[in-house]
Every structure is written in C-alpha cells, then in structure tokens.
Amino acid sequence: MVVRGPNSVDSIMVSDWWHADYFTVVEEVMAPGFPGRTHSDSNLINERMNFDCAKAAAAARTAESGNRDGTTTTNNDTIVMGTDNAGLCKFRFQSGKRHRLRFVNSWSEGAQRVSPDEHAMTVTARDFVEAEPYETCVATLSMGQHVHVAVPPHDSGQRSAAAGTFWPRANLTSCSLPRQPVALAAVYYDDADDTDAIPDSTAWDVPGTCAYGDLALTRPYYPIKLPEPSWTQHMDIETGLRSLIVDDPTPAYGIHAVPFSSPLIRLRTPDPNPQPPNPRTQTRPLTTYAQLPPPDARARLEHEHASGWPGRRTTPSRGDSDSIAALADNPLRRGVQSVQPFGRVVAQMDVTNPGLWPFHYRVAWHVSAGSFSQMLFLPDEIAAASYEVRDAVRAVIFVVSCLNMPTNAVPLHPLGKNGPSVPALGFGLMGLSLQTYGSVPSDEERFAVLDRAVELGATFWDTSDLYGDSEELLGKWFKRTGKRDQIFLATKFGLIQKGHAFEVNSSAAYCKKACAESLKRLGVDSIDLYYMHSANRETPIEETMRALAELKAEGKIKYIGLSSVTSNTLRRACKIAPVAAVQTEYSVFDRAIEGPAGTDLLATCRELGVAVVVATPLGRGLLTTPFSEGESMSAADIRPQFMPRFQEANRDTNVRAVSQFRVLADKKGCTVAQLALAWLLKQGDDIFPIPGTKRIKYLEENWASLDVSLTDEEDAEIRAFGKATELAGGSLPEKFAGEFFRDTKEESS
C-alpha cells in the first residue's frame, strides 16, 4: 500500500498480523468444517510490535481441514512469518508544536481504536474528506480507513514521566478476534532518552464495544446537501452458505462461480421504458439509497465500487435505519463504511459510471466471511459500447464465498386492475394481538416483529378492528418510528365480537362510524385498503359500497376491499364502485374458491380484475413444520377448543397428512410453510397470501418463500396431493361453515 499526502503529514500504519502465511490462513478459512472465526496473532504499529517468537510455533495457525467423519487433519508445515526482536516504532515530537498525523488501518480484518496516551486529537479529515474539526481521544478505523488528526503538544510539566515519553496505542476491537489486541509505539519529546526510558503514561478509556464512532461528529468542511434519491433499495442479509454454482450467468447469492468467458456484463439490456429498478436489472437511477443490516455479531466493512457516495449513516439495531435526515444537510462522504454487529448501514450513492460494479461487505481478505452483490448501472450506455474479454482471462473462474444475500427487489404486483403495486406476500397481524395462537407478547416484542417486517420488505400489513389491540399497537408503532408512509395498511370493519358469538354489521352508518374509530386508533389520516370484514345478509351490498365510496371520496380510505362474499355479491358491488381486493381462504387443502363450492369466486375475481388476498394461507398453523412433527400446543392456544382440525379426534389424521406434504417440501429443500406459500404464489400474480406470526423466525421463514420457485410439474404434483388428501374436521366450527361466502339481499328499488 502506498499512501501519499502533504509532506508535513506523517502516515502511521496500524494493522493486525497473522504469523501464518496468507495462503495457510485462506486454506483454513475455506476448509470444510471451518467454525467461522479465525484469530489474528498480533497487532502492529508501522509493522512493529514486540512478540515472543519462541511462542510463534504455538501461536501460528496450523491448517486444519475437516473430514467427513467429523475429525480433523492438521498440517504441521505451517510457514511462520515474523522478525525476532522487531522492537517498537518510535516517534520524535517537539515541545510547543502541533503535529499532524494520518492513521491508516492497512491490514486484513481488524477494526482499530487509535489513541495516543494523554494527548487529545483534533480530527480534520476522514478518508481524504476534510471535516469540520472536532476533538476526540480515540479514533476508530476499520480496514482501509484513515483519519487525519492534529495532536497538540503535551504539557510535560504536569507530570514527571519518564519525562517526555508516551505510549501511542492501537487496540483491536473485541469483534476482531485478536490474540494480542494491543499494539504500542513510543513518542519521545525533544531530547528524551529513546533507548532506556520506558513510558509510564496513562491510557485513555477505550470502548470495549465494536461500535463505530458517531457519524454525526464528522461533518465535511465543504457541505454537499443530499439530493432526493430516485429509488430506494433494502437489502437483507442472512447468515449461511449455499452450494457452488458453476457457469450460472445470473447473480447468485451463495458461493458463486462465473467463468469470465460468460461475464455478467453481457447481461446488459437497454430498456426503452425504464421501470423502478432492482439490483439485477437496474436502469438509469441518478441516486440510490440502500439499507443493509448485517445479521450477526461480527463487524463488517461495506464498500461499493465506481460510484460517488454523497452520504451514509450507520445505526444500531432497531434504530432509525430508514432515514438519513439527521445528516441530509451535510453527510459524511466515504467509499468504505464500518458496520457494527447487529447494526445497519444506510447509504446514498450517485450512479454515474456505466458498468457492473461490486457492492460488498467483507471481514477478511475478500474471502469467505462477507457478502457480495452486483449492481448494473446505466445498462443502455453499456449496450451501446463494445467490450472484449481477453483470451488470457477466459479460463479464470471468479469465486466468492459469501453470505446468503437475496438482493433481488421485493416482488410487487398490482392489487387488482386499478390498484397500487404492493408486495406479493403480505403480513397478517391477527396473531400479534389475539390469543388464538397462545399468549400475546409484550409491546416491545411485537414492535420488534414489526421492525423486522419492514427490514425484510414485508410492508403490506393486514389487520382489523376485531383483532384485539392491533390497531392501537400499530398506532403506537407509527408514532415511535414515523414510518407510516412505508406501510400499505389494510384494516376491516363489520364483525363485532359478543362473547363467543359474532354480530355482523355492514350498514352504511356503522361503516362510517367504524372507519372514524379505526383512523383514531391507528393515528393516521387515511387507510390504504378498507375491507368489509363480513356482510350482513339483510344489508344490501349496494348500501355498504356507497358508504365505502363516500369514504374514498373524502380521502379517508384509498381502496375498497370485501371479505367472505359470493361471486354474486362481488358482481353487484363492482357496479357501485371499484373493488381492489377480496379476502378469502385458499390453500393446498382449501381450494373452494376454484369451483362451485366457493361460487367460482376465483374466476369471478379474475373476470372483474379484483385481486385475491389469501387469509390463513397456512391453514391457521396447520401447514407448518411444527404441526407436521406433532409438536404440542401451549395451554394458552385456543385452537383445540374451537377449530375441529386441531381437536384431539382429528389431530392424528391431520398430522399424518401434513407429514406427507412435508415430504414434498423436503424434496424441494424448503419448509412446509414455504412450500405452501410458494404454491399459492405460483397460482398467479393476482394472489396475495398474508401469513401471520408473532415470532421473527417464522416471519423470516415465511418471507423466504419468495425465493422458492416451483415448476409447472411441481405445481401439478402439489395440486394432485391436495386433491387426494382429505383432512379431518373443518377449519372453523360447524356453525361458521357457511360464513366464508355470504350473499346479501337485493336492494329494493
């Protein structure tokens, strides 16, 4: 590494160090059975630090490879790198003078905290961007980062020091896995003895966390206000490895191998009618805005190639990760950013260079412990050019071991023929607020689930005024996060619980009253999709629809939805006002809407251009791996009391049926729930399942169903299984059997 700058600035390199050679470390990291962590042996300042080389053999990394039987094979021919009696790096300061220094973290994996004992530092620039000066005692640097500081002279009259001698220190953070985390150098003022004098200076209190310094402290000296981003991309990172993908011309997110004879750059396709982009086929964005949360306890360094980064901000988990408003007037600009464990980074970049550019996290040496994605910028300009791949690199294979990082954009489908584009998979909120599936979690636990849903992109939320405190909970969440505009919000009216019975009221007066109360509980001005939850048979649907149309005209709702109606009622409703969606039951085992038993509702919706929102797509928890394994339910779970399929008399039969379905899921390499949801998504872009859960792990599992793609043959196999398999008992008590398809009386003329 060559770092040049003004002659008056001294560059000081801080770096972690492995006694084993580079290839040995890489072999260890890439070996089967690697535990996921590798420890550096030492820490250096300007490539010096005392280390007992007699211990080098013990400390050196021996290459261990995992065998299929779980044992390991050790290679004792490790090459140990290092110089005996290297000593410490020494610096000479002059009394009364301010010294300008540049600290550079120049090595492999470790995040460093630099602190000269008893000297404050005035930061003047970070990564070559001049900053408004501010004072600190400790500067944090991740790999490749550097900071310019001015160090004022020390008043040596205040101490007896081995007069005029001090320790500058570099501490590897706790996330960097060092065996020897502290590196020392020595500063000598004027004529202080640099041969025998040992500094006795006092160290600063260095944070024991992996957190990066507050970005708000570093404000560029020349402000550049952030423009509004032309599009926003959320990237979610999950931990895990996939199999090697060879000769795959599309961006894959596991271990990815691409022969350079078919480089990804050749995927460029100009689009004469650009749509909102995604990372695989980006069109012509001017400025992008990305949020990326690391999934685990390791600090990461993220870096994007060939674009300007006008601003970024990192936040802790649960932080305000979707806004950089606090720094929008003058954000930190840099090409590399450290992200703390369980943290996030929000970054905005200018897209000006055509090409296929890497955007990646890394932990060490650009191998193994990172993530990698490709961004195609300005493809029309690329397509207009001519590129040749040299013969010398045609046989090269580019291998990136990376985290499972599904960077494809959240699939959006139109909600009906005239509706907005919403996520193909919604999020049902009933279970967060009703005891149907056991006890209700605390507000904080439920807020965490909602936070995670937004992170994933699951922003089509479905609730009801029937679902306990659900609307109040959402009102609190909107108030604490300010993210109302990120949610497509659906709620319902018309079902009123009276003990263990329900009253249905779909009158015009009640519709308007219920809407006003929902708006108040939610703390919002408008509801995106407002459903009639159920129809009172004595209230003509025309009356209800006129009331909904008036609410829409007043701006209190944006789109109209119906639930539990027949095809006849739907046709009548659409003559009064457009209906965006109908909510109904639909699953592998419940396909009534496909035929006469469900009044051919699916065909009617498609004829009228109405979307089908699928309530209980997992059969109220039936189509899940835990149920297929016969897992017992909690005492607080009320399903066995009211839902025949979960009652003792029917349970064994249904467990066997779902266990057989699990065989299909195992063959596909996914969970029962993921296969059930993937099958529904396969039925068409007008089908929107809204699975619910109160646990983050099941939310993530359900969301991953978007990555499960079924062939026509698999679709047919699952459908045949559903037809051939009969469940015991109904999904709801017998008295509610006719409630899924309710008709209303004709309106009198």
N, C-alpha and C positions, 0 to 999 in steps of 0.2 A: 504494500500500500504506500502510495506517495501522497503526502498532504503538504500543499504549499500555501503560503499566505504572506502577509506583511512580514518583513524581516524582524520587526520588533515583537513578533508573537512567537513564543516557544510552544511547540507541539509536544504534548505528553501523552504517550500511548498507554492505555490500561487494557489488559487482556487476560482472559482465563487461559489455562495451559493444561494439556494432556501429556503425560510422559510417554504414552504410547504414540506411535506414528499415526498419521492421518488415516491410512488405509486400514490399519488394525481397528481403529475406532469405528470406521464406517462398516467394516465387516461385522463387528459386534452389534452395531445398531440394526443392521439388515438381517441378522441371523434369525432363523425360526426360534420362537420361544423368547425373544427379547422382551424383558419386563417393562420396557417403555421409558426407562430412566438410565442415564449414563452420567457419571460424576467426573468433573474435572479434578485434576490433582493439585493445581496451584493457581495463584493469581499473581500477575506481574505488572510492574510499572516500568515502561520503556524496556520491556523484556528482561527485567531483573527482579529477583526476589530470592531470599535465602531458602534453601531446601536441602535436607539431609539426603544426599544422593545415595548413601548406604541403604536407604529405605526405598530407593527407586524401584527395585525389583518387586518389592511387595506392593508398592503403590501403583506400579504400572498396570495398565489394562491388559489382561490376558484375554485372548479371543476365545469366547465360549460359544459353541454352536449347539442348539437344541436338537435332540434326536427324537424320533417318532415315539420312542418308549418313555419319553419324559426325562431321560438322563441328559447329561451334557458332556461334550468333548472339549477339552482345554488344549489350546495351542500354546506351549511354553516358549515359543520362539519369538515372543513379542520384542519389537525394536523399541528400546527406551531412548527417548530424546531429552537432552538437557546438558548443561555445563556445570561441572562441580565448582563450588566456591565463586559463584557468579557475583555475589555481593548485591548491594543496593544501588539504585540510581541516586545520584546526588545533584543538588541544585544550589547555586550561589545567588543569594539575594543581597541587595544593597539597602542599608538603612535609609529611611526617609523617602524611598522611591516606591511608586506603584508599579506592579509587574503585571504584564498582560500574558495570559496563558490560554492555550487551546487544549482541552482534554478531549481525547478521541478514544472511543471504545472500538478497538481494531480487530477483535478476535472472533471466536466461534459462537458461543452460546450464552454467555453470562451477561446479565444486566448488572451494571456497576453503580455504586454510590461513591462519588469522589468528594473528599473533604480534607483540606489542609488544617491541621490542628491549630486552634486559637486564632485562625485567620478567617474573617468573613470574605465572601466573594461577591463581586458585583457582576451579574450576568449581563453581557452586552450583545450577544448573538447566540442563536442556536441553529445548527446546520446551515451556516452561512447566511441566515436571515437576521439582519440587525434588529435588535429589540430595544424597547424602552427599558433602561437599566433598572434592575431590582436586585436586592441583596438576599443572599442565601448562605447557609453554612455547608449545605450538602447539595451536590448536583447529581442527578440520576441520568445515566446514559445506557441505552440499550445498544445492541450490536450495530455498528456502523454509524452511530450518532456522535455528534461532537458539540461542545459548548465553548464559547469564548467568554472568558472572565477577566476582570481586573482585580488583583489582590493588593489591598492597601498594606503598607508596612506595619509590622508589629511593634508595639511599644515595649521593647525588651526591658525597660526599666521597671515594668510592673511584675517582673518575675526574675528569679535567679537562674534560670535554666542553665543548664549546661549552656551557658549564656549564648543566646542567638541560634539555637538549634531546635528544629521542629520536625515532626513526622507529617508528611502528606500521606493520606491513606486512600486506598481503593478497596471497597467492600463489595464482594459479590452478594447479591440479594439471596434471600432464603429459597427463592424459586429456581435458582441457578444450579443447585445440587453440587456445591463445591466441597472438596475435602479440606482444602485450606482456603478460606474465603477472603482473608485479609492480605493485601499487598502493602508494603511500606516503601517509601523513599526517604530521603533526608534533605532538609533545607538548612543551609548554613548562611547566617548573615555575616557580611563583611569578612573579618579575619577569624571567624570562629574555626576551631580546630575540626577539620573534616577527616581526621584519621582515628582519633581515640574518643572524641566526645560522642556520647550516646544521648539522643534527645530524651527528655522526660516530659514532653508537652502533653497536654490533656486533650483527649479526643472529643469531638462533638458527639452528641447523642444521635446516632444514625438509626433511621426507622428500620424495624425488623420485618416489614411487610414487603410485598412485591410491587406495591402501587407506584405508578409513575407520578412525577410531580404535577401539581395543579397546572393545567394548561392555561388557565386564565391569567397566571402570573406572567407568562411570556406573550407580550403584545408587540407585534412588529413595529419598528420605528416608523416605517412608511406604510400607513394603513391602506388596505385594499378591501373594500366592503364586498361581502359575498353577494353575487347575483342570485336570483331565484333559480333553483335547479329546474331543468327542463324535464327531468324524470327522476324518480326515486327507486332504488333497488335495495331490498332487505335480503341479506344472505345469512342463513343459519347454518352453523357448523355443528356436526355431531361427531363424536369420537368413534372410530372404528376403521378397519381396513377391509378392502374388497379384493377379489381375485385380480390377477394380472389380465389386462385387456389388451390383446395384441392386434395390430392392424385395424384398430377402430377409428374411423375418421371423424367421430363426433366427440366433443368434450365429455369425458367420463370422470367420475369423481370417486376414485379409489386409487389403486396403483394403476397408472395409466401409461401405456407404451404406444408411441406413434412413430412408425417409420418415416423418415424425412422424405422418402420417395412419394408420400401422400400427405404433405404437411397440411395442418389445419387452415393455413392461409388460403388454401384453394377452395375452402367452403364459402368464400365471399360471394354474395349475391346482391346486386343492387336492387333496391325496392323503390319503384316509382311512386308508391303510395305508402310512405312510412307509417307504421303503427307504433304505439308505445313499445319500446324495445325490451328485450331480455338479454342476458349475457351471452346467449348462443347466437343471436341474430340481431345485434344492435345496429340501428340505422344511423341517424345523424343527431345524436344528442350534443348539445353545447356544453352543458354542465351536468354532472351526475352527482348523486348523493347516496352513499351506501352505509348501511349499518351492519356490522359483523360482530357477533358475540362469540368469543372463544368458549368452548364447552367445559373446560376443566380447570385444574389447579395450576397449570403451567403458564407462565408468562409467555407472550408471543410477540413477534415483531412483524408488523404488516407493512407491505411495500407494493407500490404499483408502478409499472414501467411506462415511460413515454407519455406522461400527461402532467399537466400542472395541477398542484393541489392547493387551491386557494384557501382551504380551511378544513380543520378537523377538530374533533373533541373526543376524548375518551371519558367513559363514565363507569361507575361501579354497577354491579348487577342491581336491577330494579331502579336504576337511575333514569333520568330524563334522556334516554338514549335516542329519541326521535327528534330532537331539536338541538340546533346549534345557535339558537337565538342569542344566547349569552355572549357568544363570540362573533356574531354575524357582522358586527361593525368593523372588527379588526382581528380576524382569527390567526392563529399560528399556521404558518405555511411550511410544510416539510414533505419530503418524499418517503420518509420512514417514520413509523409511529409504534411505540411500545404499548402493548395492551396488557393490563394486569389480569391475574387469574379471575375467572368468572366475570370479567368485565366486558365492555363493548367498545367499539370504536365507531364514531360517526364521522364520515369523511366526505368532503365535496371536492370534485376534481373537474378541471376543464379538459374537454376532449377536443384536441386539435390535431393530433398526429394519426393519420390513417395507419392501420395495421392490426395485427393480432397480438395483444400485449398481455403478459402475465400479471395477475394480481394475486399475491400470495402472502401467507404467514409462513414464518419459519422459526424453528427453535435452534437447529444447529446444522451448519454445513449445507444447507439447502437439500438435505436428505432426511427422509423418514418422518420426522416429527413436525409436520407442518400441514398446510393446505394450499391448494393451487387451483386457480381458475383462469380461463382465458377470456379476454374481452376483445370483441371485434369492433373496432372503431371505424366509422366512415367507410362502409363497405363499397359504396358506389365509386368512391375515389380509388379504392384498391382495384376494383374490377376494371377501371379504365386504364390501369397501368399493366405492365408486363413484367413478370417475375420469373427468374430461372433458378432452379435448385441445382447447385453444383454437384457433379458426379461424386466429388470427394466426400460428400456428406449423405449421399443417398442411402447408404447402408447403416447409418447411425441410428440408433434407437434411443429415444429420449424417455427415460423412466423417472417418474415422480411418485414417491411413496407419500401418500397424503391422507388426510382425514376424509371421511365420508362427508362431502360438502355438496349438497344438492343446490347448485346455484341457479337452476332453471327458475324462471319467474313463476310466481303463483299463477296457476291457470285461471283465467277469468272467462266466464261465459255470460251471455246476455240473459237477464232474468225475464223471459218472455220476449215477444216480438218487439215490444216498445220499451222494455225495461233497461235498467243500467247493467253494466258488466260487474259481476260480483264473483268472489272466489267459488270455484266449483264445489268445494267442500265447506260446509258451514259448521257452526258450533252451537249445539243446543245447550241451553243454560238451566233447564229444569232441575237436573240433578245437583246443581250447586246450592239450591235453596229449598228443596223438598226432601223429606225423609224417605222417599221411595227406595233409595239405594243405601239406606243407613243414615247415620247421624250427619248433620250439616256441619261443615268445617267452620272455623273462625273466619272473620272478615279478612284478616291478613293472609290466611291460607288461600282464600278464594281470590283475593286480589292478585296473589302470585300466579294463580292459574290464568286469570285474565291477562296479566302481563305477558305470560309465556305465549298465549294465543296470538297476541299482537306481534310478538317477535317472530313467530312462525309464519305469519301472514293469514291466520285464521280469523278474519275480520268480518265475516258475515255471521252476526250473532242473532240468536232466536230465543225470545223469552215470552212471557205472558203475565197479565195481571193476576193469573191464577197461581203462579209459581212462588208462593210464599213471599219472601222479601226480595225477590230477584230484581224487580225494578228499582227498589231503594238501593240495593247493592250496586247496581250499575250507576245510579246517580252519584253515589259516593266515589266510585272509581273514576267517572268522568271528571268530577271536581278535583280529585287529587292528581290526576295525570294530565288533564287538558287535552285528551286525545279523542274527544267525541267525533271530530271530523275524519278519523281513521276507521271508524266502525260503520258498517252498513247494518242498521239496527232494525230488527223486526220484533214487534210485540203483538198481543192479541187481546180481544175482549169477547165477552158473551157467555163464558162459563163461570158460574158462581158456586163455590162450594158451600153446602149446607150440611155440616156434619160429615157423614159418609155418603151423602147424596149430592147431586149437582142440579142447579137450576140453570136453564138456558134462556138468555135474554138477548135477542138481536134486534130489538126495536130501535128506531131512529133516535129516540130520546136517550136511551141508555147508551147507544153507540157514542154519541157526542159527550155525554157525561163521563163515560169510561175513558175516552181519549184525553179529556182535560185532566183527569186524575192521573193517568199514566204519564202525561207530559210533566206534571208537577213532581211525581215520584222520581222520574228519570232526570229531572233538572235540565230538560232540553226544550228547544223551541219547535222541533219537528221530529216526527217518527218516519223513518225511511220506508218501511213496509208495515202496514197495519192490517192485520187479519181479523176477520170474523172467525172466532175460535170454533163456534158451532152454531148451527141455525136452529132457531125455534120454528117448529113446523107450522105454527099458527101465524108467523110473521112473514109476509111475502118478501122474497129476496129483493124485490124491487125497492121496497121501503128501506131496507138496510143499505142497498147500494147507493141510493140517492143521498143518504146521510154521509156515507163514506166519500162520495163525490164532492159534497159540500166541504167536508174537512180538507180534502185535497185542494179545492179551490181557495180555501183560506190559508193554505200553506202549513197546516198542522200535520198533515201526512203527505208523503210524496208518491207512494204507490199503494194499490189496493190488493189485498190477498184474501182468499177464502180457505176454509178448512172443513174437512168432513162433509163435503157436499156431493150430490149426484151430478151426472152429466147434464141432466135436465135443468137443475138449478143453476149450474155454471153457464149454460147457454142463455138462460134468462138474465142472469147477472151481467153478462157481457153486452147485452143490448142496452143497458143503462150506462155503463162506464167500463173502461178497460180494466181487466183483471190481470195483474202481473204474474201471480203465482197461486197455486192451490197446494195446500199442505195435506198430506195423506200418508198412510202406512204403505210400505213397499219394501220387500226384502227377498232374499233367495227363497224363503219359506212362506212369504205372504205376497202373492202376486195377483191379488184380486182385481186390482185396477186394470190389469191387462185383458180382462174378459167381462162377461155379463154379470158375474157376481159382484163386481165393482162398478157396474153400469158403464163399462168400457171407458172409464174416466181418463186413462192414459191417452187413448186415441182421440178423445174429445179435446183434451188439453192441447194436443199437437195440432189438431184441426184449427183451433182458435188462437194458437200462438201463446199459450199460457204455460209457464214453467211449472214443473212438479218438484216441490220441496218435500223431501222424504223425512217424515218424523219416525223416530225409533228405528233407524236403519239396521241396528244390531239387535233387533227384537227385544228391547229393554234389557240388554245384557246377556241374552241367550247366545248370540253369535260371537262369543269371545272365548279365548283360550282357557281362562279360569273355569268357565262353565263346562267346557268340553272335558276338563280334567276332574270334574265333580267337586270342585272347591266349595266348601261350605260357606253359607252366607252369614253375615253378622246378625246378632239378635235384633238389632235395630232396623234391619232390612224388612220392609213391609211387603215385598213382592210375594212371598209364600202365602200371605194372608189373603190377598185379593186377586192374584193373577194365576189362573189354573195351570199354566205351563211350568210354573215354579213350585207347585204344590207337590207334596210327597208322593201322591198317587201317580203323578205324571213325570216326576223328575228323572227317574232312571231311564225311561224311554227317550226322553229328550236329550239327556246327556249322551246316550249312545248315538243318537242322530247327529249331534254336533261333533262328536268324536270322529264320526265317519267323514264329516265335512272337513275336519282338521287334516285328514289325510291329503285332501286336495290342496290345502294351504301349505302343508309341509312340502308337497311336491313342487309347489310354486316358490318355496323359500320365503314365505311370509306368515304372518299370524292369521288366526281365524278372522278377527275383526278386519284386518287389512284386506283379506280376500273378499269378504262380504261387501265392504265398501267399494273395492275395485270393480266388483261385478256390477254394482249399481251405476258407477261412473261409466262403465262400458255401455250401458243401455242408451246413452245419448247425452249430448251437451245440454239438454233441457232438464236433466235430472240433477237435483242438488241435495245430496244427503246431508243431514245436520246431526251427526253423532254428538252425544253429550258425555261429559265425565266431570268428576270433581278432583281428579288426580292428574298431575302434569305428565306422568309417564304414559298414561293412556291417551292423553291429548296428543303427545308426540307420536305414539304408535298409530293412532288414527290418521294423523296428518301424513304420515309416511305412506299411507295407501295411495297417495297421488303418484308415488314412484312405482307402483305395481301396475304394469301394463298387461292386459290379457289379450290373447289372440282370439280370433273367431272360434277356433276349435275349443279353447279353454272356456269361453263364454258358453258354448253349447253344452259342454260337459257339466258345468256348474248348473245350468238350467235343467238339464236332464236329471241331475241329482236331486234338485229341489222338487221336481215333479214326482219323482219316485219315492221320496221320503216324506212320511206323514208324521207330524208332531202330535203329541198328546195334549189335549186341552187348548183353550183359546188364549189369545194374547191378553184379553181383558175378561172380566166376569161376564157370565152369560147375559145378564140384564143390559150390558152395554154392547152386545153383539151387533145390533143394528145401528149403532151410533156413528160408524165410520162414513156412511153415505146417507146423509139426511136431505130429504126434499122438503120444500115449503109449499104451502098452499098458493094457489094462483091469486094474483091481485084482482080484486073486484073492479070492474070498470066504473 
